[in-house]
Amino acid sequence: MNTVNVSRRRFLQTSAITGGGLVVGFAITGCSSTPAPLPVDDAQGAWTPNAFLQVLPDNTIRFYTARSEMGQGVTTGLATLVGEELDVNPLDMDIRLAGVHEDYANPDFGMQGTGGSSSIHAHYLQLRQVGANTRALILEAAAQDLGVASSALATDNGFVIHGASRYPYAQFINTAQTLNIEADAPLKPAAEFQFIGKETRRVDAIAKSTGTAEFGLDIDVPGMHYAVVVRPPVVRAKALSVDASAAKLMPGVTDVLEVGSGVAVVAESFWQAQQAAKKVAVEWQSGPLDRVSTETLRADYAKALDAGDGVEGPNDGDVSTALSGAATLHEAEYWAPLLSHSPMEPMNAVVRIDGDSADVWTGIQFPSAVPGLVSRVADIPAENVRFHQCYLGGGFGRRGTPTHLVEATQIAVATGKPIQLVWTREDDIQQGPFRPASLMRIKAGVDESGNLIAWDATRAGGDISPDTFRSLLPALYSWMGDSMIEGVANISEWYFENFAADESSTEGLFEDYDHPNTRVTHMTVDHELPLTFWRSVGHSYTAFAKESMIDELAHAAGLNEIEFRLQNTRNNPRLNNVIRVAGEHMANMDVPAGHYLGFAAHHSFRTDVAEIAEVSVERGKIRVHKVTCVLDCGQAVNPDIVRAQMEGGVVYGLTAALYGGLNLENGAIKESNFHDYPMLRMDESPEIEVVIIDSGTKPTGVGEPGLPPIAPAIANAVFKATGQRLRDLPLKLA
Amino acid sequence: MIEFTLNDQPVSADVDPNTPLLWVVRDHFKLKGSKFGCGAGLCGACTMHLDGAAIKTCITPVASVEGKSVTTIEGLGTPDNLHPLQAAWHEHAVPQCGYCQSGQIMAAAALLESNPNPSGADIDAAMSGNICRCGCYPRIKRAIQSVSESALAYDAMATAGGQA
C-alpha cells in the first residue's frame, strides 16, 4: 500500500483541535484562552459541573446530549454511559439536546458532528468518566456535609446512601460546586454494570409516541413566515429570468426573492407559500448537466473503466501474474444507481435575526457548521448565533449538508422576518445531494486449494469529499472567502482524480478478504451532481460488488459459500468469527420449499456483520421473508437499540436493493415523490432476527453496518432461486 | 369560517377552504404532532382520525371536515395519560427518529377501533399507507399485536392465573 488517502473522515479529524483537559469532562475548556459560556439552560440554584450534566435543586438530573438524535438511539446510549457511572437511571434523566460548544465535539472528529457510526465508540470512555467524576464530587461533598468518611457512603439512582438514610444528590450541590477533582475517578468494571449491556427502553420513546418530541418543522416563533424555494429542474442551474407577478398577488404572500438556489416565496402560511410558488415562472440557465441521462452516466463510467487510467489504491503483490495462474478466474461488473436519502422529515430550518444576533432551530448532523454559516450569510458575529438543536426526523447522512440553513438565513436577512424554510418532498428527491452512482468491476482468482489469490477491483463514479468541503469549509473557516473555498474544493477534485482515491469511493471494495495480490484502481467521473454520504457511504455499493463477487467465485470454484469465506478471512478474525456463527445459524434453518437462503458478510464502521436473506421469487417478483443478522459490535451498550439499528439498516437497505434508483433525463431527476420513488412498506417488511455476539470489547458502530450486506445477500439468494445473477441495483429479474 | 370538532373541542378557522386539514391543525391551531412528509397522501405522516377513520390530512381540504370530528395524536393520549398503543410503542421501543410515529399510531388506533383482533395480514393492509424510513415495521407490528384484544385477554388470564 503506497498511496495516501486524504479522506473526508481524516479531514474532520484534523480540522479542529479536540478539547484537552487532563480530567475528562471537567477541564475540557481549560486550554481555551476565553472559554465560551456553556449553552446550557439557566436553572435557579442548579449545579453545572461540566457541559453534559446539571443537578437541579429538586434533584432533577439533566443530561445534555452532544450527538444529534436522528433515530439511532444515541441519546439513550450516551445517557446510559454517563448514567452508569453517575448512578442515575437514564430513563429518569431530563434529556436536553445540546447547543454548540467545543466541549460537545465528537472526540473522533474534533468538531461537533454525528456520523460514521462513531458516537458510542467515541464517547464510551469520555462520558463514563464524566459520570464517574461527577459522582465522586457528590460523594466528597456528602462526606463533608454529613461529617462521615466518603468510604461509608454509597449511591443509588440519584441518591447518596448512608446506612438506612437516603439523601438526594441535590442536597450536596452547594458543597460540591466548591470542590475540585484532582484525578479521574475509577471507572466501574464491566461485571458491575447495571445499565450498560442491559435491556432498557429508549429515553425518547414516549415523546416520540405522543407527538411531543420537537422536530425542526415543529418550531413556531412569533411573527414567523413560511418560505419555499422554486428550484431548477436541473440541479444547480441559475435563474435567467423570473416572473413573480402572479405569485405576488396570491393570498398571504409577502415576499418573492431570488436566492442562490432558486426563487424564494414567503407567505403567512406554508400552504400559501406552496400555492404561490406554483405561479412563479422561471427561465433557467442551461448547463453541461442538461445533456446527462442515467444512460450517459453509466456509459461514461464504463468508458473510464475501459480506459483504466485511474488512480491506484492499494497495490500489493503481482495481480496480473496471479490472475493468469489462477485455477478459477472470474470477472464481473456491478452497478449501483444514484439514490435519495428521503428522511421522513423534509429539510427545514427556522432562522430569526435580531440586530447582530440570531436564533436558529433545525435538526442537523453538524451543529459546528451553524454559527459559521449563519455568521457568514447574515454578517453577524458567530458567537451571537444561538443554535437550538431539534430532533432529526431521519438523518442517514442527508442532514450533514446544510443548504437549507443557508437559504433560510438568506431569506430572513432579506425580508427582516423570522423564517421557516421548508423543502417539499419533491425538492428532497430531486435536488440532492445524492448517494453517488457507481460502476464497479472486479476480476479475481482462486487457486486449486480454494485460496483467493488475486483481487483486481475498480470503481468509476463521483466522489463525495469535494462537496463535503464546499458545504462545511464556509462554516468552519470564517476567514475563507467563497473563491478560496471553491478553489479548495476544485483542488480536492483534481487530487482525487489524479493522485489518490477519495476514501469513500473505494472503501469496502477490498479490505475484508485475504488476497496476497491486490490491486484497486479508481476512476473519478464527475458530472457535477451534488453528492454526499448516504447511510454506510461507500460500503452501500462496494459491499454489493464484493459480496456478489465472492459468491460468484465460490460457485465458479464449486466451493461452499461459507467455507470459502472462512478460508479466506483468516487475517480478519472477528469477521471470520461472525461468518462462522452466521454459517451455523444458516445450516440449522428450516427453509420452506421454494425459499432460498443468500449469504453476505461485510466489515464497516469497525463492526462485522453477516446477513442471511430468505428469499422466494413469485411471479417474477423478489420477496424477502426473513433476514437473520449476526454481528459483533463489541460491547452492546443497549442491546435492544443495536437490534433496532440492524433492523433499520436492513429495511433501509432493502428499499435500496429492491426499489432504489433515481434516473436522470436531460439532467433532471425524473422521480418526484413516493409514488415513483417507492419505499418498502410494512406488507413487504421481512421478519428480522438479530444475533449479537458479545465480545465485550470497546463498542463499535451500529447505525450503518447493518445495511451493506443486505443487497448482496438477496442477490445471492435470487441466484440460487433462479440461476440469474443480478449485478445491477435495484435488483430486477430478467 | 369552517367549524369542526378538534380533539373534542369545537373550533372554527377563517382560512382558505382548500387548505389541507394538516396545515390548519399545525399552523392555525398549533398542534404540531401531526407531520408533513409528502404532501400527496403517500406516506401517512399526517394521519388523523375523521369521525374515527384514519385519513391522510395533507390532501384533505379543511372544508370537507365541516361539522365533523377530528382527532389528532394529541387527542389520543398524553405523556401522563398514554393510550395503550402509545404505552406499547414505549414498551417495544418502536420509535427511532420518531417523525412518522404519530401517523403510524393514528393508523393503528383506527385499525384496532374497527378490528380489535387483527391478523398479521390485517395489520399489513391497514398500515401499508404509512412509510417509516427508519425501518420500525417489525416493532410496529409487535406493538399493535400486543394490545389486540386477544393479547390483552391472554395477559389478563395470565395475571389472574398467576394470582390464583
Interface residues (C-beta under 8 A of the other chain):
Chain A: E69 M70 G71 Q72 G73 R201 R202 D204 A205 I206 A207 K208 S209 T210 G211 T212 A213 E214 F215 L217 D218 D220 Y226 P251 S269 F270 W271 Q272 Q274 S342 P343 M344 E345 P346 Y391 L392 G393 G394 G395 F396 V422 T424 R425 D640 I641 A644 E647 G648 G649 V650 V651 Y652 T655 N673 F674 H675 M679 L680 R681 M682 D683 S685 E687 I688
Chain B: V15 D16 T19 P20 W23 D27 H28 K30 L31 K32 G33 S34 K35 F36 G37 C38 G39 A40 L42 C43 A45 T72 I73 E74 G77 T78 P79 L82 L85 Q86 W89 H90 E91 A93 V94 P95 Q96 C97 G98 Y99 C100 Q101 S102 I105 I123 D124 A125 M127 S128 G129 N130 I131 C132 R133 C134 G135 C136 Y137 P138 R139 I140 K141
